[in-house]
Amino acid sequence: MVVRQFLKWIGNARVAEREAAASALARAFLDHQLPFEDRCEAEAALTLLLDDPSPKVRAALAEALSLSHYAPPQIVAALAADQAEVAACVLIRSPLLTDVDLIDRMAGAEETIQALIASRPRVSMSLAAAIAEVGASLACEALLANDGARIASMSFHRMAERFGHEAALREALLAHPDLPCECRHMLLVKLGEALRASPLVLALMGSARAERVTREACQKASLTLIDHTRPDEHAALIEHLRLRGELTAGFIVRAIAHGKVDFVGSVLIALSGQSEARVRSILASGRDLAVTALMRAAGLADSLHRVLLRALKMWREVATGRRVAGAQEVTWLMLRELDAAPGQNGPSERDREVAAIIKAIHLEVLRENARGHALAIAAA
């Protein structure tokens, strides 16, 4: 009887009155205090309120029903399909919306709606995958900021592919603790591409120099990335570099010159197909012939063997405490191995390219060390 009176009254009520009445009726329905017949009538009345011309009334209904497991599912579904200010509460909170419902709602929805879905307290891996695949950048940012979201490696990869050129999303991806190492490298490359295409950089440097500088910057950044990559992720990073054509002789030389022996070991494991135990043992204490055979099995050019072996011996001595040295000393000895240090005769024709790579690394290290020394003096 009360519901019938409500239905007669609501047609002439003001918006604020209808808003309050919608909320009260929804809460009464959820309290299970109404007799069965009245509950059926209340559900019919709530369904009728979906057609109310005022979004405030529908938003009040959504607010009241959004957290309940017992809300009428057809009403929740209709509210979820409403405009953003009405749907917000339901999309973020309702436990009645399944992944299928939410994924269907994602398709073709405006950015605001997608971001609301990505902000739910719990986002499953399948829903996160849908957001990464079809969501706008705003939705992806919301997903990355959501501590309750389970995001698969492939979803990180898709977001990096789709939005790596956008500064805000790139920053959000790099700040995420679960971002796979290969995605971090992809974002570094995209940042380099963005810098290389910058009108300011092109005007200052020209296209050729800008490409060289950004390529070198990306290589340095990749080395830094290795320090933040867990050993169990080395294989994924190596495969990513290999597929991009960036696992070059120059990169390997740079890595060992900077003491990334464990990572170089992972490279040799991947390229040679030999067991991890055998490769690690050879690098730690193997004789020159064994190390050379390993590098040959990995397909490394003969011109690299001498300098890599020289660097490896140096880092072995550092690891055992017999020598104190860094990249500056190691690159110097690598140059001497090729007869390319100042005062020597110069490298052979075969070694000239490798010597140029090592000399460039050596000069970079000298500049970095000198800069660090100057800053330390200034701070004293």
C-alpha positions, 0 to 999 in steps of 0.5 A: 500500500505504501509503495502504491502511494509512493508511485502516485505521489512521485509524479508530481514531486520535486527533484529533491523530494524524488531524490530523497524518496528514491534513496529511502525506498532503495534502503528499505528494500535492502533492509529486508523489512518489507513484507514479500508483497511490498518488496515486489512492489518496491522492486517495481517502483525502483525499476520505474525510477530508472526512467526518472528524467533527473540524473540526480534521482538515478544517482541517489538510487545508484548510491543506495544500491551500489554496495549490496549483493541483494540489489535487483540485478536488472536495476544495477545493470541499467544504472551501470549503463547510465551516464557517468555521474549516475553509473560511477558508484555502481561501476566502482563498487557493485559486487553484482557486476561480473568481469564480463559485464565490466568488459562489455561496458568498457567497449566503446565507453568514454574515458571517464567510464573506463577510468571508473571501471579501472578504479574498482577495489579489485580488478582481475587479471582478465579485466586489466587485460581488457583495459590495457587492450582497449582502454584510453590512456586515462583508464590505463593511468587509473589501472596503474594507480590501483593497488587492487589491480592484478596486471599480467606482464602482457598487459604491461607490454600492451600499455607500453606499446600503445602509450609509451610515447605519452609522458604521463602514462610512461611515468606511471608505468615506470613507477609501477613496481611490477613492470617487467624489465623488457617493458622498462627497456621499451619505454626507455627506447620510446623516450629516446625516440621522443627526444630524437624527434623533438624540434628543439633537439633537432634544431640544436644538434641536427638529425644525425647527431641527435640520433647518435646521442639518443642511441648512446643515451639509451644504451647507458640507460639500458645498463642502469636498467640491468642494475634494477632487474632481478636475475630471474628476469634477465632472460626476458630482457635479453630476449627483448633486446635480441628481438629488437636487434639491440643485443649487439657487440657494442652493448655486450662490450659496454656491459662487461666494461661496467662490470655487469658480469652476471648479466653477460653470463645470462647473455652467454647462457641464452646465446650458447644454449649451455647450462647455467651452472657450466657458464657461471663456473667458466666465468668465475674460474674457467681457463682462457681456453674454456672462456674463449670456447664459450664465447665462440659457442655463443656466436661472439665474433673473434675480435671480441674474445681478447678484450672480453677475456681481459675485462673478465680477468680484471673483474675476477680480481676485483671480486676476490679483493685482489684489486680495486678498480672500476670501469675506467681502469678496465676500459684502459686495459681493454684498450691496451689489449688491442694496442689502442691506448695512447702511446701504443701503435694503434689497433689492427684493421680487424680490431679498429671498430671494437677499439672505437667502441671501447675508447668511447666508453673509456672517455665517457667514464673519465668524464663521469668520474671527473664530474663526480670528483668536482661535485665532491670537492664543491660539496666539501 
